Amino acid sequence: MPRKPSLASLSINAGAPLPENGRAFRHGPEFASTFHLSGDVDPNAYQYGRFGQPTWTSLEQGLAQLEGGDTIVFPSGMSAAAGILTSLLKPGDTILLPSDGYAPVRFYTEQYLVKFGVKLKTIPTQEIDNFDFSGIDLALLETPSNPMLDTFDIQGVAAKIHKSGGLLAIDNTTLTFLGQQPLALGADISMSADTKAVNGHSDVVFGHVACTSQALSDKIRQWRKFSGNIPGPMETWLVHRSLSTLDVRLQRMCDTAMLLAQALYEHPKVKSVRYPGLPNDPSYNIAKTQQQLFGFIISFELDSKRKADSFLKACSLVYEATSFGGVHSTAERRARWGTDNIAPGVVRFSVGCERADDLIYDVMQALKQL
Ligand SMILES: *Cc1c(COP(=O)(O)O)cnc(C)c1O
C-alpha cells in the first residue's frame, strides 16, 4: 500500500515545482509591479503587483497544502489579523478576543474597529472551554496562549460557536501548522505570524491566513488588494525557503524545550514552570490530544524582577529579545512591557536550535549565579 507522506515531509518542497531534468530545484523571487496584459483583461493572468504575484502564489499553494485551506499571505502577522477582523466584521457584530493573548490584536480592535460599531468582548484563555458563545460573531483565539501557555479544546469550541452561528479563527503562531491543525479540528480560519517560527531566522516580518471556505478567503484576499497590505517578493521567497527547514528546526526546538522544562521544574530557584509537555501542567491533557508538538516556549517564574534580570544577563547562549521561534534561543522578562497581567519575575523563554546539552548547561549556570 502506498503510504501518504506526513505534512512534515511535504513541507520540504510544498508549493515548489517538482524537480525537472536540468532545472533548478527552486525558482527565485520574481520582482514585478506590472505584467504584460494585452486585449481584454484575463482574470487568470497576473495583472498588477498589488493584485497577485507569482512568488505569492507559490508560497500560498504550499501553505494551503499544509494548512488544509485556501491561504493568503500578508506582510506581517498583524496585517493577517487586521485582514481577518476588518474584512469579516460589520457594525453591531461582537468579536471575542483573549484577554491574555497577543495584545496588539486587542489594541487594533479597540482603536480602529470599535469606532465603527464593532463590540469587543475579552476572556481569559482558561475560561474559554466553559464560555457560552451565543452572541459572538467571530472569535479570534490562541491556544496555547502566549506567554502563559494555557490551552482550550478547539474542536469543542468550534462546535459551540458554529451552533450559535459564529466563526472561529485560531492564531496558531506558537505551534505552526506542523504543531497543530486548527482547520482539521473545526476552526474556520487559521492565522500565523510567520515572523516567528515559520520564517525562524529573525530576519523577516510576515504572516498568513488560511480558510476552510472560499467565501471567507475571497473576502480576506480582497481586503489585501484594496487596503494594499501586500508582502514584497523577496520576503515571500525568504519565508518559502525557510519552510523547507521548519520541521527539522521545530523537532530540535521542541525536544530541547521538553528537557529544559524538566530541568527548570526540578530546580529549587525556579518558583513555577509552564510548559504544555510537562505531565502535571494544566495544559497537558488538551495539548496531548490536539497538538502534534508541545512547542518551544517555556514560561517560568523567578523570585523577583531583579532575579529575572540577573538571570538573563548571566546567560551566554540566550539573547534578550522579544519575539520567539527563531534559531537563536531568546528570552525576556515579560512584565517589562506592562501589557500582560504577569508576575514581575516571569521569564518567557523561546528555545532555539542550539545543542540541548549546551543550552541546558548555560541556563543552569545562570541560575546558579542568582
Ligand atoms: C508576533 C505575533 C503576532 C503579530 O505578528 P507580527 O508579524 O509581529 O505583526 C500575532 N500573534 C501572535 C501570537 C504573535 O506572537
The ligand as an SDF file (V2000), in Angstrom:
LIG
                    3D

 15 15  0  0  0  0  0  0  0  0999 V2000
    4.0180   38.1960   16.8270 C   0  0  0  0  0  0  0  0  0  0  0  0
    2.6130   37.7950   16.8930 C   0  0  0  0  0  0  0  0  0  0  0  0
    1.6350   38.4010   16.1160 C   0  0  0  0  0  0  0  0  0  0  0  0
    1.9570   39.5910   15.2120 C   0  0  0  0  0  0  0  0  0  0  0  0
    2.8860   39.2970   14.2290 O   0  0  0  0  0  0  0  0  0  0  0  0
    3.8060   40.4160   13.5490 P   0  0  0  0  0  0  0  0  0  0  0  0
    4.4610   39.6850   12.4380 O   0  0  0  0  0  0  0  0  0  0  0  0
    4.7310   40.9420   14.5930 O   0  0  0  0  0  0  0  0  0  0  0  0
    2.8960   41.5080   13.0540 O   0  0  0  0  0  0  0  0  0  0  0  0
    0.3460   37.9390   16.2010 C   0  0  0  0  0  0  0  0  0  0  0  0
    0.0110   36.9210   17.0210 N   0  0  0  0  0  0  0  0  0  0  0  0
    0.9230   36.3130   17.7990 C   0  0  0  0  0  0  0  0  0  0  0  0
    0.5050   35.2020   18.6750 C   0  0  0  0  0  0  0  0  0  0  0  0
    2.2450   36.7290   17.7650 C   0  0  0  0  0  0  0  0  0  0  0  0
    3.1290   36.1380   18.5430 O   0  0  0  0  0  0  0  0  0  0  0  0
  1  2  1  0
  2  3  1  0
  2 14  2  0
  3  4  1  0
  3 10  2  0
  4  5  1  0
  5  6  1  0
  6  7  2  0
  6  8  1  0
  6  9  1  0
 10 11  1  0
 11 12  2  0
 12 13  1  0
 12 14  1  0
 14 15  1  0
M  END
$$$$
